[in-house]
Amino acid sequence: MRISGTVSSGLGRAHVFMSQKHYQSQFKLVLGVGAWPGTLNVDMEEGSEEGFRNLRMMAGLEEGEGLVRVKPLRIDGFERDGRSFGGATAFRGRISLEGGGSEDCAVLIPDLTRHTSTAEVISGSFLRESLPCSDGEVVHIDLTLS
């Protein structure tokens, strides 16, 4: 399954969550390496919204049953120093830039998110440099089918 979208800037707060050791140990199981302490936001293009909605259904954030089977990987939440860090669902894939490079990645869908049409992509590398890509560029994410 392929979803495509436009790279956009987020709020710049993902690093607070991404750098937590509890998450990093789980990201290693998903990616094979630790994740870069941040996410790449990808606003879904028309035509990819249904595929992304399918992922949100599989993550339990929307009603319905997903049509395409992509293996969901659970990222467990935890509490530390009286602060709660929520769980998420990850879906493995490979992100590419039109005519550019590609990198292993995962689409991360936090249990608590405001994003309904924006994918948060994690990788072992800083995708803005390794692909490279910047705001406004279209990327494609080929998700690993189960």
Buried (B, 14 or more C-beta within 10 A) or exposed (E): BEBBBBBEEEEEEBEEBBBBEBBBEBBEEBBEEBBBBBBBBBBBBEEBBEBBBBBBBBBEBBEEEBEEEBEBBEBEBBEEEEEEBEBBBBBBBBBBBEEEEBBBBBBBBBEEBEBEBBBBBBBBBBBBEBBEBEEEBBBBBBBEEE
